[in-house]
Amino acid sequence: MLTLCDYLPSQNAWKVRVLLGLLGIAYETRHVSIFEGESHTEAFLKLNPAGAVPVLGLENGEAIAESNAILAYLAEGTPYLPSDRVLRAKVMQWLFFEQYHVEPVIGSLRFWTLTGRLERNQALVAGKREAGARALAGLERGLQDTRFLVGNALTIADVAVYAYSHRAEDCGFALADYPAVGSWVDRVSAAIGPGYPVHPYSIDPHSGG
Ligand SMILES: N[C@@H](CCC(=O)N[C@@H](CS)C(=O)NCC(=O)O)C(=O)O
């Protein structure tokens, strides 16, 4: 059986939970206490040299890290990752967009906001706010004439980009300023369905949240 090394408040891990659920794949969860340093032990660094969750452990002992790489692995051969070369490249385009413009920007600001780390990162906050607004504006432009990021149905591009962008209000962005993003958030939310809660940092006494 697959094993997911998980940390519940992580939206990177949330992406993987969602896709495993949509695909109906059974898996075991291994909770990793990242604020107690569990993702930086020698054993964990063998699974992911970057020392972060999520990591997907395969039946053959291999481990795959980086949330979007895990999504691509799981989605292979399913409608969530089209086989057409151009559509597939467009899915990749949004996965890379997410890892450059969304996760390290909105994800970091949200993390700092929800765990009381804004003050100590003050020097970076203005730049992140500007970059976050640029990311949402880019997403807004990308969603002008399409129901989902790539074509007319949910793909892993939507799951990945939605993970942090739909929570942008947690760190001070107003989704009402981005109407196409707002409608897409509703569509993705309906396509994913209930059953994938966003866990607050406050469930982890070590997080500061
Ligand atoms: N680019 C990575 C980011 C992974 C990441 O930053 N994970 C966080 C939780 S959201 C983590 O495990 N942090 C622990 C640490 O860096 O020590 C991905 O998409 O999977």
PDBQT file of the ligand as one rigid body, heavy atoms in Angstrom, charges set to zero:
ROOT
HETATM    1  N1  LIG A 301       7.807  22.540  -2.911  1.00  0.00    +0.000 N 
HETATM    2  C1  LIG A 301       7.448  21.603  -1.892  1.00  0.00    +0.000 C 
HETATM    3  C2  LIG A 301       7.280  22.353  -0.591  1.00  0.00    +0.000 C 
HETATM    4  C3  LIG A 301       7.134  21.408   0.591  1.00  0.00    +0.000 C 
HETATM    5  C4  LIG A 301       7.079  22.147   1.909  1.00  0.00    +0.000 C 
HETATM    6  O1  LIG A 301       7.564  23.282   2.031  1.00  0.00    +0.000 OA
HETATM    7  N2  LIG A 301       6.498  21.501   2.906  1.00  0.00    +0.000 N 
HETATM    8  C5  LIG A 301       6.408  22.091   4.234  1.00  0.00    +0.000 C 
HETATM    9  C6  LIG A 301       5.006  21.924   4.765  1.00  0.00    +0.000 C 
HETATM   10  S1  LIG A 301       3.864  22.842   3.759  1.00  0.00    +0.000 SA
HETATM   11  C7  LIG A 301       7.375  21.367   5.158  1.00  0.00    +0.000 C 
HETATM   12  O2  LIG A 301       7.353  20.168   5.243  1.00  0.00    +0.000 OA
HETATM   13  N3  LIG A 301       8.234  22.125   5.843  1.00  0.00    +0.000 N 
HETATM   14  C8  LIG A 301       9.152  21.555   6.798  1.00  0.00    +0.000 C 
HETATM   15  C9  LIG A 301      10.519  22.146   6.663  1.00  0.00    +0.000 C 
HETATM   16  O3  LIG A 301      10.783  22.775   5.613  1.00  0.00    +0.000 OA
HETATM   17  O4  LIG A 301      11.294  21.976   7.572  1.00  0.00    +0.000 OA
HETATM   18  C10 LIG A 301       6.179  20.850  -2.280  1.00  0.00    +0.000 C 
HETATM   19  O5  LIG A 301       5.421  21.365  -3.101  1.00  0.00    +0.000 OA
HETATM   20  O6  LIG A 301       5.962  19.729  -1.806  1.00  0.00    +0.000 OA
ENDROOT
TORSDOF 0
